[in-house]
């Protein structure tokens, strides 16, 4: 039952984050869809960690280079997702209000992605092969 509650709360978080992103794009005051490019960062952010989990054997307790590289690449992707709307706002492509809405959506979406890996990534019986 705890898995169902976690899944529902994660889907609610994703929906709220995407709502903020869409509000930053589609409100009549802003009406520019350039911030939708952060969707690529949402898709790319979990990939390095998922690939490193498939490659690395977690039997050793010490940290390894593959896992640290994956965390580094994920951090770069997340920072880029927060930087892109700021760059757009500084270049006056989008308004600062739209930038604030997109940054709020980014925070919620990345917290949801982190929550997914914390809830579903640590179980021994959970396997990525069933996907």
Z-matrix of the N, CA and C atoms (Angstrom, degrees):
N
C 1 1.452
C 2 1.516 1 111.39
N 3 1.339 2 116.37 1 -29.87
C 4 1.463 3 119.12 2 -179.92
C 5 1.522 4 111.12 3 -67.61
N 6 1.345 5 116.21 4 -31.60
C 7 1.454 6 119.84 5 178.41
C 8 1.513 7 112.13 6 -67.23
N 9 1.336 8 117.18 7 -35.16
C 10 1.462 9 121.50 8 178.88
C 11 1.524 10 109.83 9 -67.49
N 12 1.333 11 116.92 10 -43.94
C 13 1.469 12 120.30 11 179.55
C 14 1.522 13 110.87 12 -63.74
N 15 1.321 14 116.11 13 -40.84
C 16 1.464 15 119.74 14 179.06
C 17 1.518 16 110.72 15 -65.43
N 18 1.308 17 116.90 16 -42.28
C 19 1.458 18 120.82 17 179.59
C 20 1.522 19 111.83 18 -64.16
N 21 1.322 20 117.19 19 -40.51
C 22 1.464 21 120.85 20 178.30
C 23 1.519 22 110.83 21 -66.94
N 24 1.330 23 117.58 22 -42.09
C 25 1.466 24 119.31 23 179.89
C 26 1.534 25 111.31 24 -69.07
N 27 1.333 26 117.74 25 -34.87
C 28 1.461 27 120.00 26 176.74
C 29 1.525 28 111.34 27 -68.23
N 30 1.316 29 117.40 28 -39.16
C 31 1.462 30 119.03 29 177.88
C 32 1.520 31 111.04 30 -68.62
N 33 1.325 32 117.44 31 -35.38
C 34 1.466 33 120.38 32 175.42
C 35 1.522 34 110.74 33 -64.77
N 36 1.327 35 117.22 34 -41.81
C 37 1.465 36 120.41 35 177.35
C 38 1.516 37 112.09 36 -62.71
N 39 1.329 38 117.03 37 -41.52
C 40 1.458 39 120.10 38 177.12
C 41 1.517 40 112.26 39 -63.50
N 42 1.337 41 116.08 40 -39.86
C 43 1.466 42 119.77 41 179.84
C 44 1.527 43 111.41 42 -67.03
N 45 1.319 44 116.87 43 -39.79
C 46 1.466 45 120.09 44 178.95
C 47 1.528 46 110.41 45 -67.25
N 48 1.320 47 117.05 46 -41.27
C 49 1.462 48 120.26 47 178.26
C 50 1.517 49 112.25 48 -63.06
N 51 1.330 50 116.85 49 -43.76
C 52 1.467 51 120.02 50 177.37
C 53 1.524 52 111.78 51 -67.27
N 54 1.338 53 116.83 52 -30.96
C 55 1.462 54 119.65 53 176.00
C 56 1.531 55 110.73 54 -63.20
N 57 1.334 56 117.13 55 -43.64
C 58 1.462 57 119.67 56 177.81
C 59 1.527 58 111.15 57 -63.58
N 60 1.327 59 116.86 58 -38.86
C 61 1.457 60 120.10 59 177.40
C 62 1.525 61 110.77 60 -62.70
N 63 1.315 62 116.88 61 -45.78
C 64 1.466 63 120.35 62 179.68
C 65 1.521 64 111.93 63 -66.87
N 66 1.331 65 117.21 64 -36.20
C 67 1.464 66 119.22 65 176.29
C 68 1.521 67 111.16 66 -63.70
N 69 1.324 68 117.08 67 -37.60
C 70 1.456 69 120.60 68 177.47
C 71 1.520 70 112.74 69 -66.75
N 72 1.316 71 116.82 70 -20.46
C 73 1.465 72 120.85 71 -179.81
C 74 1.523 73 112.46 72 -98.50
N 75 1.314 74 117.33 73 -44.60
C 76 1.460 75 120.92 74 -163.78
C 77 1.521 76 115.44 75 -100.73
N 78 1.312 77 119.12 76 -8.04
C 79 1.462 78 117.83 77 177.12
C 80 1.524 79 109.79 78 -61.03
N 81 1.325 80 117.55 79 141.10
C 82 1.470 81 119.49 80 -177.30
C 83 1.528 82 114.01 81 -58.87
N 84 1.312 83 116.81 82 -24.87
C 85 1.464 84 119.68 83 178.41
C 86 1.530 85 110.77 84 -68.16
N 87 1.347 86 116.88 85 -37.55
C 88 1.462 87 121.31 86 -175.93
C 89 1.524 88 111.84 87 -95.33
N 90 1.330 89 117.72 88 -57.83
C 91 1.469 90 124.97 89 171.62
C 92 1.528 91 114.49 90 50.26
N 93 1.322 92 116.73 91 39.14
C 94 1.460 93 121.91 92 173.78
C 95 1.513 94 107.62 93 -132.89
N 96 1.312 95 116.33 94 137.72
C 97 1.458 96 120.84 95 -172.21
C 98 1.526 97 113.31 96 -106.66
N 99 1.307 98 118.24 97 16.36
C 100 1.455 99 121.55 98 176.93
C 101 1.528 100 113.05 99 -61.50
N 102 1.333 101 119.89 100 -34.16
C 103 1.477 102 118.33 101 179.67
C 104 1.520 103 115.01 102 -64.66
N 105 1.318 104 118.60 103 -11.33
C 106 1.462 105 119.51 104 178.40
C 107 1.529 106 112.46 105 -66.87
N 108 1.336 107 117.11 106 -11.54
C 109 1.460 108 118.96 107 176.15
C 110 1.524 109 112.71 108 -64.87
N 111 1.334 110 118.24 109 -16.92
C 112 1.466 111 118.88 110 176.74
C 113 1.522 112 111.70 111 -70.29
N 114 1.322 113 118.35 112 -13.38
C 115 1.469 114 120.34 113 175.23
C 116 1.529 115 111.13 114 -60.32
N 117 1.331 116 116.77 115 -32.97
C 118 1.464 117 119.57 116 176.38
C 119 1.525 118 110.88 117 -62.26
N 120 1.321 119 116.56 118 -38.16
C 121 1.463 120 120.01 119 179.03
C 122 1.526 121 111.00 120 -69.12
N 123 1.335 122 117.80 121 -34.48
C 124 1.463 123 120.44 122 176.73
C 125 1.522 124 110.51 123 -63.13
N 126 1.317 125 116.53 124 -37.43
C 127 1.466 126 121.00 125 -179.58
C 128 1.527 127 110.62 126 -75.11
N 129 1.338 128 116.70 127 -39.69
C 130 1.463 129 120.55 128 -175.77
C 131 1.530 130 114.18 129 -77.60
N 132 1.318 131 118.56 130 -25.13
C 133 1.464 132 120.31 131 -171.23
C 134 1.529 133 114.50 132 -62.83
N 135 1.319 134 121.56 133 -40.68
C 136 1.469 135 117.34 134 179.47
C 137 1.526 136 115.09 135 -81.31
N 138 1.321 137 118.07 136 -10.87
C 139 1.465 138 120.07 137 -173.99
C 140 1.528 139 114.56 138 -63.04
N 141 1.343 140 121.10 139 -46.88
C 142 1.479 141 118.10 140 -179.45
C 143 1.525 142 113.19 141 -60.60
N 144 1.315 143 116.34 142 -39.35
C 145 1.465 144 118.62 143 -179.16
C 146 1.525 145 111.18 144 -69.96
N 147 1.324 146 117.34 145 -39.72
C 148 1.470 147 120.46 146 178.23
C 149 1.525 148 111.10 147 -64.50
N 150 1.325 149 116.57 148 -40.78
C 151 1.466 150 119.90 149 178.59
C 152 1.523 151 110.71 150 -66.10
N 153 1.333 152 116.89 151 -41.34
C 154 1.467 153 118.69 152 -179.47
C 155 1.524 154 111.30 153 -68.36
N 156 1.314 155 118.83 154 -31.27
C 157 1.459 156 120.28 155 177.06
C 158 1.517 157 111.39 156 -68.73
N 159 1.317 158 117.04 157 -31.04
C 160 1.465 159 120.13 158 177.69
C 161 1.526 160 111.19 159 -74.39
N 162 1.331 161 116.87 160 -33.66
C 163 1.462 162 121.19 161 -174.93
C 164 1.523 163 111.44 162 -85.18
N 165 1.307 164 117.77 163 -39.76
C 166 1.462 165 122.28 164 -170.67
C 167 1.524 166 110.20 165 -87.94
N 168 1.312 167 114.82 166 138.95
C 169 1.450 168 120.78 167 172.88
C 170 1.519 169 107.78 168 -91.75
N 171 1.325 170 117.60 169 124.56
C 172 1.464 171 121.93 170 -175.14
C 173 1.516 172 113.30 171 -88.57
N 174 1.320 173 118.31 172 26.39
C 175 1.458 174 119.55 173 -179.37
C 176 1.527 175 112.00 174 -76.32
N 177 1.320 176 117.63 175 -29.73
C 178 1.461 177 118.84 176 178.99
C 179 1.520 178 109.82 177 -87.36
N 180 1.330 179 115.34 178 144.09
C 181 1.455 180 119.76 179 -177.99
C 182 1.524 181 111.86 180 -84.27
N 183 1.317 182 117.27 181 -17.46
C 184 1.464 183 120.37 182 179.92
C 185 1.522 184 109.90 183 -75.24
N 186 1.301 185 115.60 184 154.04
C 187 1.459 186 120.93 185 178.98
C 188 1.523 187 109.14 186 -74.94
N 189 1.328 188 116.77 187 147.99
C 190 1.448 189 119.44 188 179.65
C 191 1.529 190 109.98 189 -123.06
N 192 1.307 191 115.13 190 165.88
C 193 1.459 192 121.03 191 -172.19
C 194 1.525 193 112.24 192 -69.63
N 195 1.317 194 118.07 193 -35.19
C 196 1.467 195 120.78 194 -178.35
C 197 1.524 196 110.78 195 -65.20
N 198 1.314 197 116.30 196 -44.14
C 199 1.463 198 120.18 197 179.58
C 200 1.529 199 111.02 198 -67.34
N 201 1.312 200 117.05 199 -39.97
C 202 1.463 201 119.93 200 178.56
C 203 1.523 202 111.90 201 -67.77
N 204 1.332 203 117.45 202 -36.55
C 205 1.454 204 120.66 203 175.21
C 206 1.524 205 110.93 204 -64.21
N 207 1.322 206 116.90 205 -39.89
C 208 1.460 207 120.71 206 178.05
C 209 1.525 208 111.38 207 -63.70
N 210 1.316 209 116.67 208 -41.69
C 211 1.471 210 120.17 209 177.39
C 212 1.523 211 110.46 210 -65.74
N 213 1.319 212 117.48 211 -39.33
C 214 1.462 213 121.41 212 177.85
C 215 1.527 214 111.11 213 -62.89
N 216 1.340 215 117.11 214 -45.96
C 217 1.468 216 120.36 215 179.80
C 218 1.526 217 111.08 216 -65.87
N 219 1.325 218 117.16 217 -39.16
C 220 1.464 219 120.33 218 177.11
C 221 1.522 220 110.89 219 -63.41
N 222 1.320 221 117.00 220 -40.54
C 223 1.456 222 120.60 221 177.61
C 224 1.519 223 111.00 222 -63.28
N 225 1.322 224 117.46 223 -41.50
C 226 1.465 225 120.56 224 177.12
C 227 1.517 226 112.55 225 -62.51
N 228 1.328 227 116.87 226 -38.83
C 229 1.456 228 120.73 227 178.81
C 230 1.525 229 110.63 228 -66.90
N 231 1.331 230 116.93 229 -42.81
C 232 1.462 231 120.80 230 -179.37
C 233 1.527 232 110.79 231 -66.44
N 234 1.319 233 117.64 232 -42.69
C 235 1.469 234 120.50 233 178.05
C 236 1.522 235 110.35 234 -63.85
N 237 1.328 236 117.52 235 -37.70
C 238 1.465 237 120.72 236 177.30
C 239 1.518 238 111.30 237 -64.66
N 240 1.326 239 116.90 238 -36.41
C 241 1.463 240 120.05 239 178.74
C 242 1.520 241 111.42 240 -66.48
N 243 1.327 242 117.18 241 -32.87
C 244 1.454 243 119.53 242 176.39
C 245 1.531 244 111.61 243 -80.57
N 246 1.317 245 116.89 244 -27.11
C 247 1.458 246 119.86 245 -178.22
C 248 1.517 247 114.08 246 -80.36
N 249 1.326 248 117.89 247 -31.15
C 250 1.463 249 120.90 248 -176.42
C 251 1.529 250 112.97 249 -60.28
N 252 1.334 251 120.98 250 -47.04
C 253 1.466 252 118.99 251 177.77
C 254 1.526 253 113.17 252 -64.65
N 255 1.318 254 116.41 253 -32.86
C 256 1.469 255 119.18 254 177.85
C 257 1.526 256 110.17 255 -67.20
N 258 1.323 257 116.83 256 -41.25
C 259 1.471 258 120.86 257 176.26
C 260 1.526 259 110.37 258 -61.69
N 261 1.346 260 116.11 259 -44.27
C 262 1.463 261 119.97 260 178.12
C 263 1.528 262 111.30 261 -60.61
N 264 1.325 263 116.89 262 -40.71
C 265 1.465 264 119.93 263 -179.44
C 266 1.527 265 111.12 264 -70.90
N 267 1.318 266 117.57 265 -38.72
C 268 1.473 267 119.88 266 178.21
C 269 1.520 268 111.85 267 -66.23
N 270 1.327 269 116.94 268 -32.72
C 271 1.462 270 121.28 269 178.55
C 272 1.526 271 111.52 270 -84.78
N 273 1.319 272 116.21 271 2.41
C 274 1.462 273 124.14 272 179.71
C 275 1.528 274 112.38 273 60.33
N 276 1.316 275 116.30 274 32.87
C 277 1.462 276 121.57 275 172.91
C 278 1.524 277 108.73 276 -80.50
N 279 1.338 278 116.60 277 -39.83
C 280 1.460 279 122.09 278 175.85
C 281 1.523 280 108.10 279 -124.49
N 282 1.316 281 116.37 280 165.03
C 283 1.465 282 121.27 281 178.11
C 284 1.525 283 110.11 282 -81.20
N 285 1.327 284 115.74 283 160.13
C 286 1.458 285 119.83 284 -179.53
C 287 1.520 286 111.58 285 -68.06
N 288 1.327 287 118.05 286 -29.90
C 289 1.460 288 120.57 287 175.70
C 290 1.521 289 111.62 288 -64.69
N 291 1.324 290 115.99 289 -40.83
C 292 1.465 291 120.17 290 175.84
C 293 1.523 292 110.15 291 -64.42
N 294 1.314 293 116.72 292 -38.51
C 295 1.470 294 120.92 293 177.60
C 296 1.526 295 110.45 294 -61.54
N 297 1.325 296 116.94 295 -42.70
C 298 1.465 297 120.10 296 179.01
C 299 1.521 298 111.32 297 -63.90
N 300 1.327 299 117.57 298 -40.89
C 301 1.465 300 120.21 299 178.17
C 302 1.527 301 111.40 300 -65.27
N 303 1.317 302 117.41 301 -40.47
C 304 1.462 303 120.98 302 179.58
C 305 1.528 304 110.48 303 -68.06
N 306 1.313 305 117.80 304 -39.70
C 307 1.467 306 120.37 305 178.01
C 308 1.522 307 111.22 306 -65.75
N 309 1.331 308 117.30 307 -36.38
C 310 1.462 309 120.38 308 175.33
C 311 1.528 310 110.27 309 -64.45
N 312 1.320 311 115.95 310 -44.94
C 313 1.463 312 119.71 311 176.93
C 314 1.512 313 112.03 312 -61.68
N 315 1.346 314 117.20 313 -39.12
C 316 1.470 315 120.82 314 177.11
C 317 1.522 316 111.20 315 -59.71
N 318 1.320 317 115.91 316 -46.38
C 319 1.463 318 119.28 317 180.00
C 320 1.513 319 112.68 318 -59.92
N 321 1.332 320 116.30 319 -41.45
C 322 1.460 321 119.88 320 -179.45
C 323 1.521 322 111.14 321 -70.63
N 324 1.322 323 117.21 322 -43.40
C 325 1.466 324 120.32 323 -178.74
C 326 1.529 325 110.98 324 -64.47
N 327 1.326 326 117.58 325 -45.09
C 328 1.465 327 118.75 326 -179.18
C 329 1.524 328 112.03 327 -69.85
N 330 1.328 329 117.55 328 -30.40
C 331 1.462 330 119.53 329 172.82
C 332 1.531 331 110.44 330 -66.83
N 333 1.323 332 116.52 331 -35.53
C 334 1.462 333 120.61 332 177.05
C 335 1.525 334 111.02 333 -67.51
N 336 1.325 335 117.18 334 -41.97
C 337 1.469 336 120.42 335 177.90
C 338 1.529 337 110.12 336 -63.73
N 339 1.328 338 116.90 337 -43.44
C 340 1.466 339 120.37 338 176.50
C 341 1.523 340 110.88 339 -61.79
N 342 1.329 341 116.41 340 -42.13
C 343 1.465 342 120.23 341 178.15
C 344 1.514 343 112.22 342 -61.63
N 345 1.336 344 116.79 343 -37.48
C 346 1.461 345 119.60 344 177.43
C 347 1.523 346 110.82 345 -60.94
N 348 1.329 347 116.56 346 -45.45
C 349 1.461 348 118.86 347 -178.46
C 350 1.525 349 111.90 348 -71.27
N 351 1.311 350 118.17 349 -29.88
C 352 1.461 351 119.52 350 176.72
C 353 1.518 352 112.01 351 -72.77
N 354 1.334 353 116.52 352 -37.30
C 355 1.464 354 119.90 353 -177.00
C 356 1.523 355 111.59 354 -80.64
N 357 1.321 356 116.78 355 -48.17
C 358 1.458 357 120.15 356 -171.97
C 359 1.528 358 113.95 357 -102.35
N 360 1.309 359 118.89 358 -10.10
C 361 1.456 360 120.17 359 -175.38
C 362 1.501 361 115.69 360 -89.61
N 363 1.326 362 119.05 361 -13.60
C 364 1.462 363 119.82 362 -174.40
C 365 1.525 364 113.68 363 -99.48
N 366 1.311 365 119.02 364 -7.98
C 367 1.461 366 120.90 365 -179.45
C 368 1.513 367 110.63 366 -73.17
N 369 1.331 368 115.57 367 141.93
C 370 1.451 369 119.69 368 178.47
C 371 1.526 370 111.84 369 -74.42
N 372 1.325 371 116.90 370 -29.63
C 373 1.459 372 119.84 371 -177.32
C 374 1.523 373 112.11 372 -83.42
N 375 1.321 374 117.75 373 -8.21
C 376 1.471 375 120.41 374 179.63
C 377 1.513 376 109.41 375 -84.89
N 378 1.299 377 117.22 376 129.27
C 379 1.450 378 121.40 377 -177.48
C 380 1.520 379 109.80 378 -130.14
N 381 1.326 380 116.71 379 137.86
C 382 1.457 381 121.23 380 178.23
C 383 1.522 382 110.65 381 -73.88
N 384 1.319 383 118.20 382 -12.94
C 385 1.454 384 121.05 383 -178.09
C 386 1.515 385 112.44 384 -71.58
N 387 1.330 386 117.75 385 -20.25
C 388 1.450 387 119.55 386 179.08
C 389 1.525 388 111.40 387 -78.26
N 390 1.319 389 118.96 388 -7.50
C 391 1.463 390 121.60 389 179.11
C 392 1.464 391 106.55 390 -88.61
